[in-house]
């Protein structure tokens, strides 16, 4: 992660088999991801499911704006690599919610 103009920008790599609800939910202690994301996708396909059930796949060269309240996982055998311009500051941090 690095800072630019007061914002934190991060690069994330998610390996095949990674799923937020399996790998991060126990750390975050929330039902779904509460970090909003504004991401540029470099590689792989990420499947995103919002709490209301809407879903989308995002792949290389695409931009995603994902509000709070979602799950996500890697589709296929290629790692997902993203540059996140919004959600990395609070990503995978334990929530104070109980």
N, C-alpha and C positions, 0 to 999 in steps of 0.2 A: 504494500500500500504506500501511496505517497500523497502529499497534499499539494493542491493547486488552488491559489486564491481562497483559502479557507475551507475548501472542499476536500474530501478524501476520495481518491480514486484507487481502485484495487483491481488486480487481475486474479481471476479464480480459475482453477482447473478441477473438473469433476470427472472422476474415472468411471468407466462402464460399471453399472451396478449401483452407482450412488443414487440415493433418494433422500430428500430433505427429511421426510417423516421417519426414516429409519436411522439416519446418521447424525442429524442435527437436533431433531425434536427433543431427545433426552438431555441435551445441553441447554437448549433455549428454554425448556420448561413451558412451552406454549403449544396449543393445539395445531397451529399452522405458523408459517413464517410471517413474522410481524415487521420485517425489514422491507421497505419499498426498494425497488431496483430500477435503474435506468441503465441498460446494458447494451454493449455492442458485442455481437457473437462472432468469435473468430473461427471456431471449429465445433464439430459435433452437433447433435440435435438435443435440445432441452424441451421436455414436455412439462407444461405448466398447467396446473389445475387450481382455479380460484375456489374459495369457500362456497360460492354460489353454484359451483359445478361447471362453469364455463371453462373451456380448455383450449390450448393452442400448442403447436410445436413451433419452435424458433430455431433457425439454423444459421450457418455461416453467412456473414455479410448482412444479417438482419439486426435491427434494433428492437429491443423490447422495453416497454414501460410496464412494470408489474407492481401494482399497489400491495399494501399489506393484506395478509389473509390468503396464503396460497401454499401449495405443495409443489414440488418439482422433482424430476428425475431425468437421468440420462437415457436416451433411446439409442439402442444399437451398441456397437462395439468400439466406437470412436469417442475419446474423451471430449467433453465439452469445455471450451475455453472461452471466457468472457472478460471484457473490461467493464467494470461496474462503476458508474459515475455517481451513484447515490447510496446504495445500501451497504457498503462494506464497513462503515464505521461501527454498526451494531450487529453485523453478521456473526452468528454462532456464539453470541454472548448470552449468558444466563439472564433470564427475565426475572424481575422482582415479583411478577404475578404468581400467585399461588392458587 
